[in-house]
Amino acid sequence: MRKPLIAGNWKMNKRVGEAVETVKALVPLVAGITAADIVVCPTYTALHAVGQAVNGTNLQLGAQNCYLKESGAYTGEISPQMLRDVGCMWTIIGHSERRQYFSEADELLNEKLKFALSAGLKVMFCIGETLQERQSGKMNDVLERQVTRGLQGLTVSQLVETALAYEPVWAIGTGVNATPDQAQEAHAFIRGLARKQFGESVAAELRIQYGGSVKPDNAKELMMGPDLDGFLVGGASLKADSFAEIAKAAL
Ligand code: PGA
């Protein structure tokens, strides 16, 4: 059985004080949940303080991005080793905002993914089509390209440490979530791609999160899809109570 993975992507929100306040409110709301992995992903500047606040709890710490070198002349970048120093177990890689605003393409993301995994982080690797791609019938081609190129060269043991997050770009931050049927259909297709690329047992174990306007009132229904293994939550993860409700709906 795949253990649900629920992560809050706080994006460029919350300064250190607010981040610690949110996580302190979250800890008692999700205390005792061991049937799911629950991850919070604050900004870089809040990672250390939030890492201290989650220490000894069932919450795990994640970053939103990282670079593909350990150290050196890469102004403004952060390495996976540095993220581990402050207590990160996870990082997100390939979020559509990184692809769109920072021109991160499949090849670069594949390098980042492999490097983060080799440094001992677990990764939530994001994929998803735009509205235009969906409407013009290119959705499956786009997902196939993102999965095939994104996961290229990963070993089976690295895949165990990788989750995919299916986030249709048109559903992110819009309030328009994919319907449970749309989400399940995409997840089944993505699992099929993993099966083709890596075989049945890897595909059966691969966790695929859904992301895009997940809220307490749609989480339960979305989770009914047999290929949905949790959520990557943006806006609704900024408040402790709504994120906790989503986590509970995923159990
Ligand atoms: P949203 O964002 O929940 O605010 O739609 C999801 C994401 O970008 O991960």
Residues whose N, C-alpha, C, O or C-beta is under 5 A from the ligand:
A	BS01	PGA	N9 A171 I172 G173 T174 G211 G212 S213 V214 L232 V233 G234 G235 A236
